[in-house]
């Protein structure tokens, strides 16, 4: 193929580990030569942006002997390298799978459009970063779907990897395509392309999945049937859609009527040796998940519903993870991740215990997702290596009435006492997040956003304020799943109200594209028919739809029309309370009865307390927690 690529063979410096594979690092070690199966002409890298996206050989990447592995996984977060390397799911799976002696896990990300063009022109397959094997050589291709606007990128990965796009066209010689992540809480829009979905937290099921994949690898039909018997696995080929355009799917044969989300009674150790990317990632820091789940009960928030119950890691475990992360990765900042970090028990004590670790290595510590309150300001002021003077929080709505309706328990007093603490601490920049299109919203609520910002700006003339406004995307498994989304025209009219109301020198207003939000709503609430539109949009050139410069509303509008559908019927239509929904066969733990109750309380503007400090709200997670097979014999702590 012309002159040899620098990627055809590489010299890897690293340390041979006890389980027989090479752990790449910056430490001195033996020099080895490792062969690769895909030779990339050097000229390609002169014709693409950021060629190091495709280089591999990063610090902490793992290269195992291909021929010695009995099961080979390619792991993919379907967005460009800088975004994909910031995803938490991939490092967890990468570490768990590569810890198994006979299993190999490598990574792949969708190539940017210039690299896709180069690969197609030269008839080259998309390859893994670790060993340059084409994707069709793997046994399993596993996607993590965290955002619906990455769906077309997954089709690019399949096509360039030499794997048929449609699951029904694959044979035993093709990899099994699996997907997980928060977006698969409604798997139907991607059910034409994915062989099996894993619903929930996969960490506790890795060994079972690996054994099923090994034992049934020679017979695709038998393998899919065996996978369907694994708790939490949804195999769409074993279900069929009802006729007449119904959203419902029903099982064929012995398939379960309902697939239950899998969850862990306690969190496993956080990844301590994640791959450190060559390029600056979107999240360019070491991430430590300190707890999972949230029971604050914001009625628009899918994560708060589907990740219940709250489970926290111990302070000792977090400190140990921080020490390992600092030693193994060289990051200058660590971030403690949680849906609601203020709810972590003894957060101040945790920061105190982490301070020596950070000071020894000159590492900064950040704690996002804090609640409004002077105590949050005081906590941030104690963080090691505090940088800048910007504070971020999310009131979500401009009036106290609407915040009560959505169960965002933030009062005016919370906002202004926090502001006073910020100004006393010398903070000079404030970033505020709001939403429009929330259920029960009135024109006064929209105007209330501008009024609140003007009052905040009036407290101190030196304060600079960035205001970000997003259109609500009603998501599956939330109390707002039945609500209509604002049309793009309705959303744009509300943005115009805010533009006119916030013509202040020290206030910068930004907002999401309403048409992008409409597509997200259609993909997140779609049924099996939407798969036809996804495929058509991809064929028309849809790529990286989450990127503003790449998004084409016209492509998607055409794709839905040519599929006999419209975006509006999935995004902008309200559902009846008793209507069949495309995700009814997916049990995420919170019951329909609870969600309808919360919808009624939203309409009545009645708040619901946090069940960790108030009474149990009977959301349903207790029953799932006790019944989940991976929790057999475990005592439930409730939500």
C-alpha positions in Angstrom: 0.0 0.0 0.0 2.9 2.3 -0.7 5.3 3.5 1.9 5.0 1.9 5.3 3.0 3.9 7.9 4.4 4.9 11.2 1.4 3.0 12.6 2.2 -0.2 10.8 4.6 -1.2 13.6 5.3 0.6 16.8 7.7 0.5 19.6 5.9 0.2 22.9 7.5 1.0 26.2 5.8 -0.5 29.2 5.6 -3.0 32.0 4.6 -6.6 31.6 1.9 -7.4 34.1 1.1 -10.7 35.9 -1.9 -11.5 33.7 0.2 -11.5 30.6 -0.5 -8.2 28.8 1.4 -5.0 28.3 0.5 -1.9 30.4 1.7 1.1 28.5 3.2 3.8 30.7 5.9 6.5 30.8 8.0 4.4 33.1 11.2 2.8 31.8 10.6 -0.8 30.6 11.5 -3.3 27.9 11.2 -2.3 24.2 9.1 -4.6 22.1 7.9 -4.7 18.5 4.2 -5.4 18.0 2.7 -6.2 14.6 -0.5 -4.6 13.4 -3.0 -5.9 10.9 -4.1 -2.6 9.2 -1.4 -0.6 7.5 -2.3 3.1 7.2 -0.5 5.1 4.4 1.4 7.9 5.9 -0.2 10.4 3.5 -3.6 10.0 5.2 -2.3 11.8 8.3 -1.3 14.8 6.2 -4.9 15.1 5.0 -6.8 15.0 8.2 -7.3 17.3 11.2 -5.8 16.2 14.5 -4.3 12.9 13.3 -3.4 11.9 16.9 -7.1 11.0 17.3 -6.1 7.8 15.5 -2.6 7.2 16.9 -3.3 5.0 19.9 -0.4 4.2 22.2 -1.6 6.5 24.9 -0.4 6.4 28.4 -2.2 3.6 30.3 -3.6 2.0 27.1 -3.6 -1.8 27.3 -2.3 -4.0 24.5 -3.0 -7.8 25.0 -1.9 -10.6 22.7 -4.6 -10.9 20.1 -4.1 -14.6 19.3 -4.2 -15.5 23.0 -7.5 -13.9 23.7 -10.6 -16.1 23.5 -13.0 -13.2 23.4 -12.3 -9.8 21.8 -14.3 -6.6 22.5 -14.2 -3.3 20.7 -15.6 -0.5 22.9 -17.0 2.6 21.4 -18.5 5.9 22.6 -19.9 7.2 19.3 -18.4 10.6 19.3 -15.1 12.1 18.2 -12.1 11.1 20.2 -11.9 14.2 22.5 -15.5 13.7 23.6 -15.4 9.9 23.7 -12.3 9.8 25.9 -14.2 11.9 28.5 -17.0 9.3 28.8 -16.9 7.4 32.1 -18.5 4.2 30.9 -15.6 3.2 28.5 -12.8 3.3 31.2 -15.0 1.2 33.5 -15.6 -1.5 30.8 -12.0 -1.3 29.5 -10.6 -2.0 33.0 -13.0 -4.7 33.9 -12.7 -6.6 30.6 -9.0 -6.4 30.3 -8.6 -7.7 33.9 -10.1 -11.0 32.7 -7.2 -13.2 31.5 -8.7 -14.5 28.2 -10.6 -11.4 27.3 -9.3 -8.5 25.2 -10.9 -5.0 25.1 -9.8 -2.2 22.7 -11.2 1.2 21.9 -12.6 2.8 18.8 -14.2 6.2 18.1 -16.0 7.5 15.0 -13.5 9.2 12.7 -14.1 12.9 11.9 -15.6 13.5 8.5 -12.2 14.1 6.9 -10.8 10.8 8.1 -14.0 9.0 7.1 -13.5 10.4 3.6 -9.9 9.1 3.5 -10.8 5.7 4.7 -13.5 5.4 2.1 -11.4 6.6 -0.8 -8.7 4.1 0.0 -11.1 1.2 0.9 -9.7 0.9 4.4 -11.6 -0.5 7.4 -12.0 1.5 10.6 -9.7 0.0 13.2 -9.2 -0.2 16.9 -6.7 2.1 18.6 -4.7 -0.6 20.4 -3.8 -3.1 17.7 -5.2 -1.6 14.4 -7.5 -4.6 13.9 -10.6 -3.9 11.7 -13.8 -3.9 13.7 -15.2 -6.9 11.8 -12.4 -9.0 13.3 -13.7 -8.6 16.9 -16.2 -10.9 18.5 -18.2 -8.0 20.1 -18.7 -4.3 19.3 -20.1 -2.6 22.3 -21.5 1.0 22.2 -22.2 3.3 25.1 -25.1 5.6 24.2 -25.3 8.6 26.4 -26.9 11.0 23.9 -29.3 10.3 21.1 -27.6 12.7 18.7 -24.7 10.2 18.4 -26.8 7.6 16.7 -25.7 8.3 13.2 -22.1 8.1 14.3 -22.7 4.6 15.4 -23.8 3.7 11.9 -20.6 5.2 10.5 -18.6 3.0 12.9 -20.5 -0.1 11.8 -20.2 0.7 8.1 -16.5 1.6 8.1 -15.8 -1.4 10.4 -17.1 -3.8 7.8 -20.2 -4.8 9.8 -23.7 -4.7 8.2 -25.8 -1.8 9.5 -29.0 -3.9 9.9 -28.9 -6.6 12.5 -31.0 -8.9 10.3 -28.2 -8.9 7.7 -25.5 -10.1 10.0 -24.4 -13.7 10.2 -22.3 -15.8 12.6 -19.1 -14.4 11.0 -20.0 -10.9 12.1 -19.5 -9.4 15.6 -22.4 -9.3 18.0 -23.3 -5.6 18.4 -24.3 -4.6 22.0 -25.3 -1.2 23.4 -25.9 0.2 26.9 -26.0 3.6 28.5 -28.7 6.1 29.6 -30.1 6.6 26.1 -31.1 2.9 25.8 -33.7 3.4 28.4 -35.8 3.6 25.2 -33.9 1.2 22.9 -36.5 1.1 20.1 -35.1 3.8 17.7 -31.9 1.9 17.4 -33.4 -1.6 17.5 -32.8 -2.2 13.8 -29.1 -1.8 14.3 -28.3 -3.3 17.7 -28.3 -7.1 18.4 -28.7 -6.8 22.1 -29.1 -3.9 24.6 -28.0 -4.1 28.2 -30.4 -2.2 30.5 -28.8 -0.7 33.6 -25.4 -1.1 35.3 -23.4 -3.7 33.6 -20.5 -4.0 36.1 -22.1 -6.8 38.1 -23.0 -8.8 34.9 -19.6 -8.7 33.1 -18.6 -12.3 34.0 -22.0 -13.7 33.0 -22.0 -11.9 29.7 -18.5 -13.1 28.9 -19.4 -16.7 29.6 -22.5 -16.6 27.5 -20.6 -15.0 24.6 -17.9 -17.6 24.8 -20.1 -20.6 25.1 -22.4 -19.7 22.2 -20.1 -17.9 19.8 -20.5 -20.4 16.9 -24.2 -20.0 16.5 -25.7 -16.5 16.2 -29.3 -17.6 16.7 -28.4 -19.6 19.8 -26.2 -16.8 21.1 -29.0 -14.2 20.9 -31.4 -16.6 22.7 -28.8 -17.2 25.4 -28.2 -13.4 25.8 -32.0 -12.9 26.2 -31.8 -15.1 29.3 -29.2 -12.9 30.9 -31.0 -10.5 33.4 -31.1 -7.0 31.9 -30.5 -8.0 28.3 -33.0 -6.9 25.7 -32.8 -8.7 22.3 -35.0 -6.8 19.8 -35.1 -9.6 17.3 -37.1 -11.6 19.9 -39.8 -8.9 19.9 -42.1 -7.5 17.2 -44.0 -4.3 16.8 -47.7 -4.4 16.8 -49.3 -3.4 13.5 -51.1 -0.2 12.8 -48.3 2.2 13.9 -48.6 1.2 17.5 -45.7 2.1 19.8 -45.9 -1.3 21.5 -43.7 -4.2 21.0 -44.5 -7.7 22.2 -42.3 -10.7 22.9 -42.0 -13.6 20.4 -41.8 -17.1 22.0 -40.3 -17.3 25.5 -38.9 -13.7 25.6 -39.7 -11.8 28.7 -42.6 -9.3 28.6 -40.5 -6.8 30.6 -36.7 -6.4 30.8 -35.6 -5.2 34.2 -32.8 -2.7 34.7 -29.8 -4.2 36.5 -28.3 -2.2 39.4 -25.5 -2.7 41.9 -26.0 -2.7 45.7 -22.7 -1.0 46.1 -20.3 0.7 43.6 -17.2 -1.2 42.6 -13.8 0.6 42.8 -13.5 3.6 40.5 -11.1 3.1 37.5 -7.6 4.0 38.8 -5.6 3.8 35.5 -7.8 5.3 32.8 -6.2 6.0 29.4 -4.8 9.5 29.2 -5.6 11.0 25.7 -3.0 12.6 23.6 -5.3 15.5 22.7 -6.9 17.8 25.2 -10.2 16.1 26.0 -13.5 17.8 26.6 -13.1 16.9 30.3 -9.4 17.3 30.7 -9.0 16.0 34.2 -9.2 12.8 36.2 -12.7 11.8 37.1 -13.7 10.0 40.3 -17.4 9.0 40.7 -18.1 9.6 44.3 -21.7 8.5 44.3 -24.4 7.3 41.8 -28.0 8.2 41.8 -30.1 11.1 43.1 -33.4 11.3 44.9 -34.0 15.0 44.8 -36.8 14.2 42.3 -36.6 17.0 39.7 -39.5 16.0 37.5 -37.7 16.7 34.2 -34.5 14.9 35.0 -34.1 11.4 33.5 -30.8 10.7 35.3 -32.4 11.4 38.7 -35.1 8.8 37.9 -33.2 6.0 36.2 -30.1 5.9 38.4 -31.9 5.4 41.7 -31.1 4.5 44.5 -28.3 6.7 45.8 -25.1 4.7 46.5 -22.0 6.4 47.8 -18.3 5.3 47.8 -16.6 5.5 51.1 -14.2 8.4 51.8 -11.3 5.9 52.2 -12.0 4.4 48.8 -12.2 7.8 47.1 -9.0 9.0 48.7 -7.3 5.7 47.5 -8.7 6.3 44.0 -7.4 9.8 44.0 -3.9 8.7 45.0 -3.9 6.1 42.3 -5.2 8.6 39.7 -2.5 11.1 40.6 0.2 8.5 40.4 -1.0 6.8 37.2 -2.3 9.7 35.1 -0.4 12.9 35.8 -3.5 15.1 35.6 -3.3 18.6 37.2 -6.9 18.4 38.3 -9.3 15.8 39.8 -13.0 16.1 39.7 -15.4 14.5 42.1 -18.5 13.5 40.0 -22.0 13.0 41.2 -25.5 14.0 40.1 -25.8 16.0 43.3 -22.4 16.3 45.1 -23.9 18.3 47.9 -25.7 15.2 49.0 -22.5 13.2 49.5 -22.2 12.4 53.2 -19.5 14.4 55.0 -18.4 16.2 51.8 -16.3 18.7 53.9 -14.4 15.8 55.6 -13.8 14.2 52.2 -12.2 17.4 50.8 -10.1 17.7 54.0 -8.8 14.1 53.5 -8.1 14.7 49.8 -6.2 18.0 50.5 -2.8 16.3 51.3 -3.0 14.1 48.2 -3.6 17.2 46.1 -1.0 19.4 47.8 1.7 16.7 47.4 1.3 16.6 43.7 0.1 20.2 43.1 -3.2 19.0 41.8 -6.4 21.0 41.9 -9.7 19.6 43.1 -13.1 20.4 41.6 -16.6 19.5 42.8 -19.3 20.1 40.2 -23.1 19.7 40.7 -23.3 21.5 44.1 -26.6 22.9 45.3 -27.3 26.5 45.9 -26.4 27.7 49.4 -23.6 29.5 51.2 -22.2 26.2 52.4 -21.5 25.3 48.8 -19.6 28.5 48.3 -17.6 27.9 51.5 -16.8 24.4 50.3 -15.5 25.6 47.0 -13.3 28.2 48.7 -11.5 25.4 50.6 -10.7 23.2 47.5 -7.0 22.6 46.9 -5.8 24.6 43.9 -9.0 26.6 43.4 -8.8 28.3 40.0 -10.6 31.3 38.6 -13.5 33.1 40.2 -16.5 31.6 38.3 -19.4 29.9 40.1 -22.0 27.8 38.3 -25.5 26.7 39.4 -28.8 25.9 37.8 -32.0 27.5 39.1 -33.7 26.0 36.0 -36.8 28.3 36.3 -37.2 32.0 36.8 -40.1 31.9 39.3 -40.5 30.1 42.5 -43.9 28.8 41.4 -42.4 26.9 38.4 -39.4 25.6 40.5 -42.0 24.1 42.9 -43.9 22.6 40.0 -40.7 20.8 38.6 -39.7 19.9 42.2 -36.5 22.0 42.0 -36.5 23.0 45.6 -34.6 26.2 45.3 -36.1 29.4 46.8 -35.4 33.1 46.1 -33.7 33.2 49.5 -31.4 30.3 48.5 -30.4 32.3 45.4 -29.6 35.6 47.0 -27.9 34.2 50.1 -25.7 32.2 47.8 -25.0 35.4 45.8 -24.1 37.3 48.9 -21.7 34.6 50.0 -20.1 34.6 46.5 -19.6 38.4 46.5 -18.1 38.3 50.0 -15.7 35.6 48.8 -14.5 37.7 45.9 -16.2 35.7 43.1 -16.7 37.9 40.0 -18.3 35.5 37.4 -21.6 33.6 37.6 -23.0 31.1 35.2 -26.7 30.2 35.4 -28.6 27.5 33.7 -32.3 27.8 32.9 -34.9 25.8 30.9 -37.8 26.9 28.9 -40.8 24.7 27.8 -41.2 23.2 31.2 -44.7 21.8 32.1 -47.1 24.4 33.5 -44.8 27.2 32.2 -46.6 30.5 31.6 -45.4 33.8 29.9 -44.8 35.2 33.4 -42.4 32.3 34.1 -40.4 33.1 31.0 -40.3 36.8 31.8 -39.4 35.7 35.3 -36.0 34.5 34.1 -35.1 37.9 32.8 -36.4 39.6 35.9 -34.4 37.3 38.2 -31.2 38.0 36.2 -31.7 41.7 36.3 -32.2 41.6 40.1 -29.0 39.4 40.5 -27.1 41.9 38.2 -28.3 44.8 40.3 -26.7 43.4 43.5 -23.2 44.1 42.3 -22.2 46.1 39.3 -18.9 44.2 38.9 -20.5 40.8 38.6 -20.4 39.3 35.1 -23.2 36.8 34.4 -23.4 34.1 31.7 -26.9 32.8 31.2 -27.5 29.5 29.3 -31.1 28.6 28.3 -32.1 25.2 27.0 -35.4 23.8 25.7 -36.8 20.9 27.7 -36.5 17.5 26.0 -39.2 15.3 27.6 -37.5 12.0 28.3 -38.6 8.5 28.8 -39.1 7.3 32.4 -39.8 10.8 33.8 -43.0 12.6 34.9 -42.7 14.8 31.8 -42.6 11.8 29.4 -46.2 12.5 28.4 -45.8 16.2 27.8 -45.5 17.9 24.4 -42.2 19.7 23.7 -42.4 23.3 22.6 -42.2 23.6 18.9 -39.1 25.4 17.5 -41.3 28.5 16.8 -42.7 28.6 20.3 -39.2 28.2 21.8 -37.7 30.9 19.6 -40.5 33.3 20.7 -39.5 32.8 24.3 -35.9 33.3 23.5 -36.8 36.6 21.9 -38.5 37.6 25.2 -35.3 36.9 27.0 -33.1 38.7 24.5 -35.2 41.9 24.8 -35.2 41.6 28.6 -31.5 41.0 29.1 -29.8 43.8 27.1 -27.3 44.4 29.8 -23.5 44.9 29.3 -22.5 42.4 32.0 -24.9 39.7 31.0 -24.2 37.2 28.2 -27.2 35.1 27.0 -26.7 31.9 25.1 -29.3 29.3 24.1 -29.6 25.9 22.5 -30.9 25.4 19.0 -34.6 24.5 19.3 -34.5 22.3 16.1 -31.6 20.3 17.6 -33.7 19.8 20.7 -36.7 18.8 18.6 -34.6 16.1 17.0 -33.3 14.9 20.4 -36.9 14.6 21.6 -38.0 12.7 18.5 -35.1 10.2 18.9 -35.5 9.8 22.6 -39.3 9.2 22.4 -39.4 7.4 19.1 -40.6 3.9 18.4 -39.2 1.2 16.0 -40.3 3.2 12.9 -37.7 5.9 13.8 -34.9 3.5 12.9 -35.9 3.9 9.2 -35.5 7.7 9.5 -32.1 7.3 11.3 -30.8 5.2 8.5 -32.1 7.5 5.8 -30.6 10.6 7.5 -27.2 8.8 7.7 -27.4 8.0 4.0 -28.2 11.6 3.3 -25.0 12.6 5.1 -26.0 13.1 8.8 -22.8 13.0 10.9 -21.9 14.4 14.3 -25.4 15.9 14.8 -24.5 17.1 18.3 -21.9 19.5 16.7 -23.5 22.8 15.6 -21.4 23.1 12.5 -22.4 19.6 11.3 -26.1 19.5 12.2 -28.5 19.8 9.3 -32.2 20.1 10.2 -33.1 19.8 6.6 -31.5 16.3 6.3 -33.5 15.1 9.3 -36.7 16.7 8.2 -36.3 15.0 4.8 -35.4 11.7 6.3 -38.5 11.6 8.5 -40.7 12.7 5.6 -39.3 10.0 3.3 -39.9 7.4 6.1 -43.6 8.5 6.3 -43.0 10.2 9.7 -42.6 13.7 11.1 -40.4 15.0 13.8 -43.4 16.8 15.4 -45.4 13.6 16.0 -42.7 12.3 18.3 -41.4 15.6 19.8 -44.4 18.0 19.9 -47.4 15.8 20.6 -48.6 15.2 24.2 -49.3 11.6 25.2 -52.4 10.4 27.0 -51.9 9.0 30.5 -53.0 5.5 29.4 -51.3 5.5 26.0 -48.9 2.7 25.1 -45.3 4.1 25.1 -42.4 2.6 23.1 -40.4 1.9 26.3 -43.2 0.2 28.3 -41.3 -3.1 28.2 -38.2 -1.6 29.8 -38.5 -1.5 33.6 -36.0 1.1 34.9 -37.3 0.8 38.5 -39.6 3.8 38.8 -43.2 2.7 38.2 -45.7 4.2 35.8 -48.0 4.8 38.8 -45.3 6.9 40.6 -44.5 8.9 37.4 -48.2 9.7 36.9 -48.5 10.7 40.5 -45.5 13.0 40.1 -47.1 14.4 36.9 -50.3 15.2 38.8 -48.3 16.9 41.6 -46.4 18.9 39.0 -49.7 20.2 37.5 -50.9 21.0 41.0 -47.6 22.7 41.9 -47.0 20.4 44.9 -43.5 19.4 45.9 -42.3 15.9 46.8 -39.7 15.5 49.5 -36.3 13.7 49.2 -36.9 10.1 50.4 -33.5 10.0 52.1 -34.5 12.6 54.6 -38.3 12.5 54.3 -40.8 9.6 54.0 -40.5 7.0 51.2 -42.3 8.1 48.1 -43.0 4.6 46.8 -41.3 5.2 43.5 -40.9 1.5 42.9 -37.1 1.2 43.1 -37.4 -0.8 46.4 -39.1 -3.7 44.6 -36.7 -3.7 41.7 -33.7 -3.5 44.1 -34.9 -6.5 46.0 -35.9 -8.5 42.9 -32.9 -7.8 40.7 -31.0 -11.2 40.3 -27.6 -9.5 40.8 -28.8 -8.4 44.2 -30.0 -11.9 45.4 -29.4 -12.1 49.2 -28.5 -8.4 49.5 -30.3 -6.2 52.0 -32.0 -3.3 50.3 -31.5 0.1 51.8 -34.4 1.7 49.9 -34.2 4.7 47.7 
